Amino acid sequence: MEPIRTRYAKNGDISVAYQVFGEGDVDLVFVPGFISHIENYWDEPRFAQWLRRLGSFCRVILFDKQGTGLSDRSSKLPNMDERMDDVSAVMDAVGIEQAAIFGISEGGSLATLFAASHPERSQALILYGAFAQFKSWFPTQEALEGLFQYIDSAWGSGESLPMFAPTMKDDLELKEWWGKFERLGASPGAAKKIMRLNSQIDITDILPSVKVPTLIIHRRDDVTVDVEGGRLLAERIPNAKYVELSGVDHL
């Protein structure tokens, strides 16, 4: 694969970093979790292999939501509507009217909201490890405070890897990459602000408004986002197809 260039789309005054690669009849917009770094993805061999596999049958659009990765920071954190505009801005920059929207983890809530609000631009919706209510991710304030303590004391160390992928906790190369991913994805202060914003997520009421073909994938024993989060999405989104996999890893 040729080197992939990072470009910038404009969402008002905000520059949103994105990449385009792959070939196929379907355009697919990948909506990441709460932090991301589109260039760092390619440094993890398994993630890079998975992306190349997607690119073998889709034209894939990656982007960093504003406030994370290579995209602009702003004086205030964007709300969900403003983050939806990031998706539209990237699609406009690439020159596509409609795409399949693929959201993972926290990005699944944004992807779902986009599909409900912009059905004319959403060919399909794919969700992995996603949720409609924040409590599926952090059921109590104490659990969230535990993450904040990690951010304050060890953000960028990769020590949080077992929280997301316990079966890979002894993979030192992955842990090193994960720590770098944390550092490049957001500063500690920004990560905490993003999580406080995310704690307000509850899109339950809009789920019946999703009219595009929807595929929901969730691991039965996901240690990060409770499987009931995926089941709720499948129950409330009309005609959604639900696939439940075995395993505990969120990644």
Secondary structure as UniProt FT lines:
FT   STRAND          7..11
FT   TURN            12..13
FT   STRAND          14..22
FT   STRAND          26..31
FT   TURN            38..39
FT   HELIX           40..43
FT   HELIX           45..55
FT   TURN            56..57
FT   STRAND          58..63
FT   TURN            66..67
FT   TURN            69..70
FT   HELIX           80..94
FT   STRAND          99..104
FT   HELIX           106..117
FT   HELIX           119..121
FT   STRAND          122..128
FT   HELIX           134..136
FT   HELIX           141..154
FT   TURN            155..156
FT   TURN            159..160
FT   HELIX           161..164
FT   HELIX           166..168
FT   TURN            169..170
FT   HELIX           172..185
FT   HELIX           188..198
FT   TURN            199..200
FT   HELIX           204..209
FT   STRAND          214..219
FT   TURN            220..221
FT   HELIX           227..236
FT   TURN            238..239
FT   STRAND          241..245
//
